[in-house]
Amino acid sequence: MIHVEILRSELEKHRGVRIGETAVVSRKIHTIDPHQPEEVHIIMNSDAGRVFYNRFNENEIIHIDLFHEIAAIDIKKAAEYLKKSMVESGLNNFIDYIDIQTGSGGGRLSGSLNYGLSESLVKDHLNHVHLAGLIPDDRLDMVFFLVDKVEEVLQLQNIELRKVEKIFNEIGSYPIDMSPYATNSDSNLRQNWSNTYDNKIRREAAALIEHFNSIREIEDILDALSRSQVSGDNLYNLKKKYGDMDDIIKHMEQNNFIEKDSNCYCLTRDGIKLKDYFKVNRKELELMLKKFIKNLPKLKNNNGFHIVYSSNRTGLDNKGPLISETFNPANWIGELEINETVKNALTRCYCKKQRFSIDEQDLVSLKRNPKMSQDICLIIDASASMAGYRLRNAKFLAKHLVLNFHRRISVLAFQEREVKVYVPFTRNFSTLDAGLNEIISTGLTPLALAIDKGISYMSSRLVKNPLIILITDGIPTVSLWTQDPIKDAINAASKIAKKNIDFCCIGLQPNKDCLINITKAAKGKLFVVDELNRDVLIDVTRESGQLL
């Protein structure tokens, strides 16, 4: 959706945008001059989450103002309509994390709506509906949904919409004082660590998130430890799924989150507190995880990997052309074509014998066609040798690709004599995370079958600029067509080139010779790494030149 991509791009620049004619959206504070209510100012250095809710991290809260005639709407009817619409559209998980304020009150969308009744708040919101929501980047499509439904609510109550003529993105010269609008509320968006849990719990949650890169895995382990005492057999099952459980158990035991009694483990009081913390603050922790994944720093000097083989195939240009077009007041200007704008102004002023000035009719904007879309099939070796951090880091790469490059990702994993599609093509982080959590390492390495299944899967879907990324720590150990597993893998890889699918292989140094032959057959690129390190995997994809 091009509108979602434009919105995401503007938000990343700390700017606000107009949606339709009536709504303004940003992650910042909006201000309005009472003498010019049709103009909205976005204060780019005042984060809405921090100002409204004392949040620790910036750019987490979406701020929507939708303008209408001076009127006090029926807030409870409006909230019921919005909630019903969200449930019908499968957005019910977000209802508790959206606040609404109008000229007749407000509060949490799913709450009593008996808040925000101070004189200053009521007076300030008589001409617009204010929404604030904990909406992550991968669900920005919901912003357009909310704007549409609020407009429907107003029309159902016979309240006229008002057009926003202009928005200004500007830097504020002093901190915004929102004290006139401060109110007690039932909002779930406010953060106050010190009054909720101590710093030890928060630090431990952050450490576990950074280690596992998954909320679901942490919850699974804490649930297993809380259901009953974990004996040797139960611990073996956890080790089988998550690999390096010995280090985790040792760490949690040293920090008094679990204790051992008669050779069995169970949660301590602090452990139970930690488990409850994940349950209560899941949305905030998911945002913490996403921010960590997105902001992973780039390695210096390509440490830990080098390209061993690269075919002569060239990728497609990833930038669309720039197009000049006459300014349309219904749209915001992403980039101004200065030369053409000045030429138009000079011509107009000369013909009309006026002093030089630039009018709206002179404006010419630049529009860049969106980047080419790309579908990536990530094929992960889930054999026994990948257990633990190797498999976890491969999963991390999938999450990084979705969050940072907004590609459609599918994930296949192979082990023993089986290849399974764990994640169908998706851009949705939650869908990806749920599928990745099901992958457990075990058994042998059926690489030929994995490549063949990956090609078949991509060929059965309508894909654009397909790319296969193969991550493996071994060599083929299970044959497919002959008695030679390596020969079968090479034959399977040759089909990749015939299908015009780009190919990137990431493997370990001891298996270099085998992987070179496979990559040559696929006419792709091979990167040999010292270890399947999380940072290295990210940098390989950054440096490969294969991401459009």
C-alpha positions as CSV (number, residue, x, y, z in Angstrom):
1,M,0.0,0.0,0.0
2,I,1.7,3.2,-1.2
3,H,-0.2,5.4,1.3
4,V,1.2,3.3,4.2
5,E,4.7,3.5,2.8
6,I,4.4,7.3,2.4
7,L,3.1,7.6,6.0
8,R,5.9,5.4,7.3
9,S,8.5,7.5,5.5
10,E,7.2,10.8,6.8
11,L,7.0,9.5,10.4
12,E,10.6,8.3,10.2
13,K,11.5,11.9,9.4
14,H,9.6,13.0,12.5
15,R,7.0,14.8,10.3
16,G,3.3,14.9,10.3
17,V,1.0,14.3,7.4
18,R,-2.6,15.0,6.3
19,I,-4.8,12.1,5.6
20,G,-7.7,13.0,3.4
21,E,-8.9,16.5,4.0
22,T,-9.8,16.4,7.7
23,A,-7.1,14.4,9.6
24,V,-3.6,15.1,10.7
25,V,-1.3,12.2,11.9
26,S,2.1,12.2,13.5
27,R,4.0,10.9,16.5
28,K,4.5,14.4,17.7
29,I,2.5,17.2,19.4
30,H,0.0,19.2,17.3
31,T,-0.8,22.8,17.9
32,I,-3.5,25.1,16.4
33,D,-3.7,28.9,16.4
34,P,-7.4,29.7,17.4
35,H,-7.4,32.5,14.8
36,Q,-6.4,30.1,12.0
37,P,-8.0,26.7,13.1
38,E,-7.6,25.4,9.5
39,E,-3.8,25.3,10.0
40,V,-2.1,22.6,12.1
41,H,1.5,22.9,13.4
42,I,3.5,19.7,14.0
43,I,6.1,20.2,16.7
44,M,8.8,17.9,15.4
45,N,10.9,18.0,18.6
46,S,8.0,17.2,21.0
47,D,7.2,13.5,21.1
48,A,3.5,12.8,21.8
49,G,4.3,9.7,23.9
50,R,6.7,11.5,26.2
51,V,4.6,14.6,26.6
52,F,1.2,12.9,27.0
53,Y,2.3,9.7,28.8
54,N,5.8,10.1,30.2
55,R,7.0,7.3,28.0
56,F,10.7,6.4,28.0
57,N,11.1,5.8,24.3
58,E,10.2,8.2,21.6
59,N,8.1,7.4,18.4
60,E,5.9,4.8,20.0
61,I,2.5,6.7,20.1
62,I,0.5,7.6,17.0
63,H,-1.3,11.0,17.4
64,I,-4.4,11.6,15.2
65,D,-6.5,14.8,15.2
66,L,-9.6,14.8,13.0
67,F,-11.4,18.1,12.6
68,H,-15.1,19.0,12.5
69,E,-17.5,21.8,13.2
70,I,-17.8,23.1,16.7
71,A,-19.8,20.4,18.4
72,A,-19.9,18.1,21.4
73,I,-20.2,14.6,20.0
74,D,-21.7,11.6,21.8
75,I,-18.5,10.1,23.0
76,K,-19.9,6.8,24.1
77,K,-21.8,6.1,20.9
78,A,-18.7,7.0,19.0
79,A,-16.5,4.7,21.1
80,E,-19.0,1.8,20.6
81,Y,-18.9,2.3,16.9
82,L,-15.1,2.3,16.8
83,K,-14.8,-0.8,19.0
84,K,-17.3,-2.7,17.0
85,S,-15.6,-1.8,13.7
86,M,-12.2,-2.8,15.1
87,V,-13.5,-6.2,16.3
88,E,-15.1,-6.9,12.9
89,S,-11.7,-6.1,11.3
90,G,-9.7,-8.3,13.6
91,L,-8.1,-5.3,15.5
92,N,-9.5,-6.1,18.9
93,N,-6.0,-6.6,20.4
94,F,-5.4,-2.8,20.0
95,I,-8.6,-1.5,21.5
96,D,-7.2,-1.3,25.1
97,Y,-4.2,0.7,23.8
98,I,-6.1,3.6,22.1
99,D,-7.2,6.7,23.9
100,I,-9.9,9.1,22.6
101,Q,-10.6,12.7,23.6
102,T,-13.5,14.9,22.4
103,G,-15.4,18.0,23.5
104,S,-17.6,15.8,25.6
105,G,-14.9,13.8,27.4
106,G,-12.7,10.8,26.8
107,G,-10.4,8.2,28.1
108,R,-9.3,4.7,27.1
109,L,-11.4,3.5,24.2
110,S,-12.4,0.4,26.1
111,G,-12.9,2.2,29.4
112,S,-15.7,4.2,31.0
113,L,-15.0,7.4,29.0
114,N,-15.7,9.5,32.1
115,Y,-12.4,11.3,31.9
116,G,-11.1,14.4,30.2
117,L,-13.9,16.6,31.5
118,S,-11.8,19.6,32.7
119,E,-12.8,22.9,31.2
120,S,-9.5,23.3,29.3
121,L,-9.8,19.8,27.7
122,V,-13.4,20.1,26.7
123,K,-12.9,23.6,25.2
124,D,-9.8,22.6,23.3
125,H,-11.5,19.5,21.7
126,L,-14.8,21.0,20.6
127,N,-13.5,21.2,17.0
128,H,-11.7,17.9,16.7
129,V,-11.5,14.3,17.8
130,H,-8.1,13.3,19.3
131,L,-6.8,9.8,19.2
132,A,-3.6,8.4,20.7
133,G,-2.6,4.8,20.1
134,L,0.2,2.4,20.7
135,I,0.5,1.5,17.0
136,P,3.7,-0.1,15.7
137,D,5.2,0.6,12.3
138,D,4.1,-2.7,10.8
139,R,0.4,-1.8,11.5
140,L,0.3,1.7,10.2
141,D,-2.5,0.6,7.9
142,M,-4.7,0.9,11.0
143,V,-4.2,4.6,11.0
144,F,-6.2,4.9,7.7
145,F,-8.9,2.6,9.1
146,L,-9.3,4.7,12.3
147,V,-9.5,8.0,10.3
148,D,-12.2,6.4,8.1
149,K,-14.2,5.2,11.0
150,V,-14.1,8.4,12.9
151,E,-15.3,10.3,9.9
152,E,-18.2,7.8,9.7
153,V,-18.9,8.4,13.4
154,L,-19.2,12.1,12.9
155,Q,-21.4,11.8,9.8
156,L,-23.7,9.4,11.7
157,Q,-24.1,12.1,14.3
158,N,-24.7,14.8,11.6
159,I,-21.5,16.7,12.5
160,E,-19.9,18.4,9.5
161,L,-16.2,17.7,8.8
162,R,-13.8,20.6,8.5
163,K,-10.9,20.7,6.0
164,V,-7.3,21.1,7.1
165,E,-5.9,23.7,4.7
166,K,-2.2,23.4,5.6
167,I,0.1,21.7,8.0
168,F,3.5,23.0,9.1
169,N,6.3,20.7,10.3
170,E,8.5,22.9,12.5
171,I,10.9,22.8,15.4
172,G,9.6,24.2,18.7
173,S,11.8,26.8,20.4
174,Y,10.8,25.8,23.9
175,P,9.2,22.8,25.6
176,I,5.5,22.4,25.1
177,D,3.5,22.9,28.3
178,M,0.6,20.5,28.4
179,S,-0.3,21.1,32.0
180,P,-3.7,22.7,31.2
181,Y,-4.7,19.5,29.6
182,A,-3.4,17.1,32.3
183,T,-6.0,14.7,33.7
184,N,-6.3,11.5,35.5
185,S,-7.2,8.7,33.2
186,D,-7.6,5.0,32.8
187,S,-5.1,5.0,29.9
188,N,-2.8,2.0,29.3
189,L,-0.4,4.2,27.4
190,R,1.2,5.8,30.5
191,Q,4.5,4.4,31.7
192,N,5.7,4.6,35.3
193,W,8.3,1.9,36.0
194,S,9.1,2.9,39.5
195,N,5.5,2.6,40.7
196,T,4.9,-0.7,39.0
197,Y,7.9,-2.9,39.2
198,D,11.4,-2.3,40.4
199,N,14.4,-1.7,38.2
200,K,15.6,-5.3,38.6
201,I,12.5,-6.7,36.9
202,R,12.8,-4.2,34.1
203,R,16.5,-4.9,33.5
204,E,15.9,-8.6,33.5
205,A,13.0,-8.3,31.0
206,A,15.3,-6.2,28.7
207,A,18.1,-8.7,29.0
208,L,15.9,-11.7,28.2
209,I,14.4,-9.9,25.2
210,E,17.9,-9.1,23.9
211,H,19.0,-12.7,24.3
212,F,15.9,-14.5,22.9
213,N,14.8,-11.8,20.4
214,S,11.3,-13.2,21.0
215,I,8.6,-12.4,23.6
216,R,6.9,-15.8,22.8
217,E,10.0,-17.9,23.7
218,I,10.4,-16.1,27.1
219,E,6.7,-16.5,27.9
220,D,6.9,-20.2,27.0
221,I,9.8,-20.8,29.3
222,L,8.3,-18.8,32.2
223,D,5.0,-20.6,31.7
224,A,6.8,-24.0,31.8
225,L,8.5,-23.0,35.0
226,S,5.3,-21.7,36.6
227,R,3.0,-24.7,35.8
228,S,4.9,-27.0,38.0
229,Q,8.4,-27.9,39.2
230,V,10.6,-28.6,36.2
231,S,12.4,-31.9,36.5
232,G,15.2,-33.3,34.3
233,D,12.8,-34.6,31.6
234,N,10.9,-31.3,31.3
235,L,14.2,-29.4,31.2
236,Y,15.4,-31.7,28.4
237,N,12.3,-30.7,26.3
238,L,13.1,-27.0,26.9
239,K,16.7,-27.6,25.9
240,K,15.5,-29.4,22.7
241,K,13.4,-26.4,21.7
242,Y,15.6,-23.5,22.8
243,G,19.1,-25.1,22.8
244,D,21.2,-23.2,25.3
245,M,18.9,-23.6,28.3
246,D,21.8,-24.4,30.7
247,D,23.1,-20.8,30.4
248,I,19.6,-19.4,30.8
249,I,18.8,-21.6,33.9
250,K,22.1,-20.6,35.4
251,H,21.5,-16.9,34.8
252,M,18.0,-16.9,36.2
253,E,19.1,-19.0,39.2
254,Q,21.9,-16.6,40.0
255,N,19.4,-13.6,39.8
256,N,16.9,-15.4,42.1
257,F,14.2,-15.8,39.5
258,I,14.2,-19.6,39.8
259,E,15.3,-21.9,42.5
260,K,16.2,-25.6,42.7
261,D,14.5,-28.0,45.1
262,S,15.1,-31.7,45.1
263,N,16.7,-31.5,41.6
264,C,13.7,-29.6,40.2
265,Y,13.3,-25.9,39.2
266,C,10.5,-23.6,39.9
267,L,9.8,-19.8,39.9
268,T,10.7,-17.8,42.9
269,R,8.5,-14.8,44.0
270,D,10.7,-12.6,41.8
271,G,10.2,-15.0,39.0
272,I,6.4,-14.9,39.3
273,K,6.7,-11.1,39.3
274,L,8.8,-11.3,36.2
275,K,6.2,-13.5,34.5
276,D,3.4,-11.1,35.4
277,Y,5.4,-8.2,34.2
278,F,5.6,-9.8,30.7
279,K,1.9,-10.4,30.7
280,V,0.9,-6.8,31.8
281,N,3.4,-5.0,29.7
282,R,3.5,-7.1,26.6
283,K,2.7,-4.3,24.1
284,E,5.5,-2.1,25.5
285,L,7.9,-5.1,25.5
286,E,7.0,-5.9,21.9
287,L,7.9,-2.3,20.9
288,M,11.1,-2.6,22.9
289,L,12.0,-5.7,20.9
290,K,11.1,-4.2,17.6
291,K,13.2,-1.1,18.4
292,F,16.2,-3.3,19.3
293,I,15.9,-5.3,16.1
294,K,15.5,-2.2,13.9
295,N,18.4,-0.3,15.5
296,L,21.1,-2.9,15.4
297,P,24.3,-1.0,14.6
298,K,26.3,-1.8,11.5
299,L,29.6,-3.7,11.9
300,K,32.9,-2.0,10.9
301,N,35.1,-3.4,8.2
302,N,32.9,-6.3,7.5
303,N,34.2,-8.3,10.5
304,G,33.2,-11.9,10.6
305,F,32.3,-12.6,6.9
306,H,33.6,-12.4,3.4
307,I,32.1,-13.0,0.0
308,V,33.5,-16.2,-1.6
309,Y,31.6,-16.4,-4.8
310,S,29.4,-14.0,-6.8
311,S,27.9,-14.7,-10.2
312,N,27.7,-12.0,-12.9
313,R,24.0,-11.6,-12.5
314,T,23.0,-8.0,-11.7
315,G,20.1,-7.0,-9.5
316,L,17.5,-4.5,-10.4
317,D,17.7,-0.8,-9.6
318,N,16.0,-0.2,-6.3
319,K,15.0,3.4,-6.8
320,G,12.1,4.6,-8.8
321,P,12.4,7.7,-11.0
322,L,11.6,11.2,-9.9
323,I,8.6,12.8,-11.6
324,S,7.7,16.5,-11.5
325,E,4.0,17.3,-11.1
326,T,1.9,20.4,-10.4
327,F,1.2,20.8,-6.8
328,N,-2.2,19.4,-5.7
329,P,-3.5,21.1,-2.5
330,A,-5.2,17.8,-1.6
331,N,-1.8,16.2,-1.2
332,W,1.2,17.1,0.9
333,I,4.5,18.0,-0.7
334,G,7.1,15.4,-0.1
335,E,9.8,17.3,-2.0
336,L,9.7,20.7,-3.7
337,E,11.1,21.1,-7.3
338,I,12.7,24.5,-6.6
339,N,14.0,25.3,-10.1
340,E,10.6,24.7,-11.8
341,T,8.7,26.5,-9.0
342,V,10.9,29.6,-9.4
343,K,10.5,29.5,-13.2
344,N,6.8,29.4,-12.9
345,A,6.8,32.3,-10.5
346,L,9.0,34.4,-12.7
347,T,6.9,33.8,-15.8
348,R,3.7,34.6,-14.0
349,C,5.0,37.8,-12.4
350,Y,6.5,39.0,-15.7
351,C,3.3,38.4,-17.7
352,K,1.2,40.2,-15.0
353,K,3.9,42.9,-14.5
354,Q,4.0,42.1,-10.8
355,R,6.8,42.1,-8.3
356,F,8.4,38.7,-7.9
357,S,6.6,36.4,-5.5
358,I,5.8,32.7,-5.3
359,D,2.1,31.7,-5.2
360,E,0.6,28.3,-4.6
361,Q,-0.2,27.9,-8.3
362,D,3.6,28.1,-9.0
363,L,4.5,25.1,-6.9
364,V,5.9,22.0,-8.5
365,S,6.4,18.9,-6.4
366,L,8.7,16.0,-6.9
367,K,7.3,12.5,-6.6
368,R,9.5,9.4,-6.5
369,N,7.9,6.3,-7.7
370,P,8.0,3.7,-4.9
371,K,10.8,1.2,-4.6
372,M,10.3,-2.1,-6.4
373,S,8.7,-4.7,-4.2
374,Q,10.5,-7.9,-3.4
375,D,9.5,-11.3,-2.0
376,I,12.1,-13.1,0.1
377,C,12.0,-16.8,0.9
378,L,14.3,-17.5,3.9
379,I,15.3,-21.2,4.0
380,I,16.7,-22.1,7.4
381,D,18.7,-25.1,8.3
382,A,17.0,-26.5,11.4
383,S,19.1,-29.6,11.8
384,A,20.4,-30.6,15.3
385,S,23.7,-28.6,14.9
386,M,21.7,-25.4,14.6
387,A,20.1,-25.7,18.0
388,G,20.4,-22.7,20.3
389,Y,22.0,-19.4,19.3
390,R,22.5,-20.3,15.6
391,L,18.8,-21.0,15.0
392,R,17.8,-18.0,17.1
393,N,20.0,-15.7,15.0
394,A,18.6,-17.0,11.8
395,K,15.1,-16.2,13.1
396,F,16.4,-12.7,14.1
397,L,17.4,-12.1,10.5
398,A,13.8,-12.8,9.4
399,K,12.4,-10.3,11.9
400,H,15.0,-7.7,10.8
401,L,14.1,-8.0,7.2
402,V,10.4,-7.5,7.9
403,L,10.9,-4.5,10.2
404,N,13.7,-2.7,8.3
405,F,13.0,-3.4,4.7
406,H,9.2,-4.1,4.8
407,R,9.5,-7.0,2.4
408,R,7.2,-9.9,2.1
409,I,8.9,-12.8,3.9
410,S,8.3,-16.5,3.9
411,V,10.3,-18.9,6.1
412,L,10.9,-22.6,5.3
413,A,12.9,-24.8,7.7
414,F,14.5,-28.2,6.9
415,Q,15.5,-31.1,9.1
416,E,15.6,-35.0,8.9
417,R,13.6,-35.7,5.7
418,E,11.1,-32.9,6.0
419,V,10.8,-29.3,4.8
420,K,8.0,-27.2,6.1
421,V,6.6,-23.8,5.4
422,Y,6.5,-22.2,8.9
423,V,5.6,-18.7,7.6
424,P,3.7,-18.0,4.4
425,F,4.5,-14.8,2.7
426,T,3.8,-11.9,5.0
427,R,4.8,-8.4,6.1
428,N,3.1,-8.8,9.5
429,F,5.6,-9.1,12.4
430,S,3.2,-11.0,14.7
431,T,2.4,-13.6,12.0
432,L,6.2,-14.0,11.4
433,D,7.0,-14.3,15.1
434,A,4.3,-16.9,15.7
435,G,5.6,-19.1,12.8
436,L,9.3,-18.7,13.8
437,N,8.4,-19.8,17.3
438,E,7.3,-23.2,16.0
439,I,10.7,-24.1,14.5
440,I,12.7,-26.6,16.6
441,S,16.1,-27.9,15.6
442,T,16.6,-31.7,15.3
443,G,18.0,-34.4,13.0
444,L,19.9,-34.3,9.7
445,T,20.3,-31.9,6.8
446,P,18.1,-32.5,3.7
447,L,19.4,-29.5,1.7
448,A,18.4,-30.7,-1.7
449,L,14.8,-31.2,-0.6
450,A,14.8,-27.8,1.0
451,I,16.0,-26.0,-2.1
452,D,13.6,-27.9,-4.3
453,K,10.7,-27.2,-2.0
454,G,11.7,-23.5,-1.8
455,I,11.6,-23.2,-5.6
456,S,8.3,-25.0,-5.8
457,Y,6.8,-22.8,-3.1
458,M,7.9,-19.6,-4.8
459,S,6.8,-20.8,-8.2
460,S,3.3,-21.5,-6.9
461,R,2.9,-18.0,-5.6
462,L,2.7,-14.7,-7.5
463,V,6.0,-13.2,-6.4
464,K,8.0,-10.1,-7.4
465,N,11.7,-10.0,-7.8
466,P,12.1,-13.2,-5.8
467,L,15.2,-13.8,-3.6
468,I,16.1,-17.0,-1.7
469,I,18.3,-16.7,1.3
470,L,19.7,-20.0,2.5
471,I,21.3,-20.1,6.0
472,T,23.1,-23.4,6.9
473,D,25.9,-24.5,9.2
474,G,26.5,-27.8,7.5
475,I,26.6,-29.7,4.3
476,P,23.8,-32.0,2.8
477,T,23.5,-35.3,4.6
478,V,20.2,-36.5,3.1
479,S,19.9,-37.4,-0.6
480,L,16.9,-36.8,-2.8
481,W,17.2,-38.2,-6.3
482,T,20.6,-40.1,-6.2
483,Q,22.8,-41.6,-3.5
484,D,24.9,-38.4,-3.4
485,P,23.4,-35.7,-1.1
486,I,25.8,-33.0,-2.4
487,K,25.2,-33.7,-6.0
488,D,21.4,-33.6,-5.4
489,A,21.8,-30.2,-3.7
490,I,23.8,-28.8,-6.7
491,N,21.2,-30.1,-9.1
492,A,18.4,-28.6,-7.1
493,A,20.2,-25.3,-7.0
494,S,20.6,-25.2,-10.7
495,K,16.8,-24.8,-10.9
496,I,17.0,-21.5,-9.1
497,A,18.9,-19.9,-11.9
498,K,16.5,-21.3,-14.5
499,K,13.6,-19.9,-12.6
500,N,15.3,-16.4,-12.6
501,I,15.3,-16.4,-8.8
502,D,18.1,-14.5,-7.0
503,F,20.1,-16.5,-4.5
504,C,22.1,-15.7,-1.4
505,C,23.8,-18.5,0.6
506,I,25.3,-17.9,4.1
507,G,27.4,-20.7,5.5
508,L,30.4,-21.6,7.7
509,Q,34.1,-21.8,6.6
510,P,34.5,-25.6,6.9
511,N,31.8,-26.2,4.3
512,K,33.0,-23.6,1.8
513,D,33.9,-25.9,-1.1
514,C,30.5,-27.6,-1.1
515,L,28.6,-24.3,-0.8
516,I,30.6,-22.8,-3.6
517,N,29.4,-25.5,-6.0
518,I,25.8,-25.1,-4.9
519,T,26.0,-21.3,-5.2
520,K,27.6,-21.5,-8.7
521,A,24.8,-23.7,-9.9
522,A,22.2,-21.2,-8.6
523,K,24.2,-18.3,-10.1
524,G,24.0,-16.5,-6.8
525,K,26.3,-15.2,-4.0
526,L,28.0,-17.1,-1.3
527,F,29.1,-15.5,2.0
528,V,31.2,-17.5,4.3
529,V,31.1,-16.5,8.0
530,D,33.2,-17.3,11.0
531,E,30.0,-18.0,12.9
532,L,26.2,-17.5,12.4
533,N,26.4,-14.4,14.5
534,R,23.3,-12.2,14.7
535,D,25.2,-9.0,13.7
536,V,27.1,-10.7,10.9
537,L,23.9,-12.1,9.4
538,I,22.4,-8.7,9.3
539,D,25.5,-7.1,7.7
540,V,25.7,-9.8,5.1
541,T,22.2,-9.0,3.8
542,R,23.0,-5.2,4.0
543,E,26.2,-5.7,1.9
544,S,25.0,-8.3,-0.5
545,G,23.4,-5.8,-2.8
546,Q,20.5,-8.2,-3.4
547,L,17.9,-6.3,-1.4
548,L,15.8,-4.1,-3.6
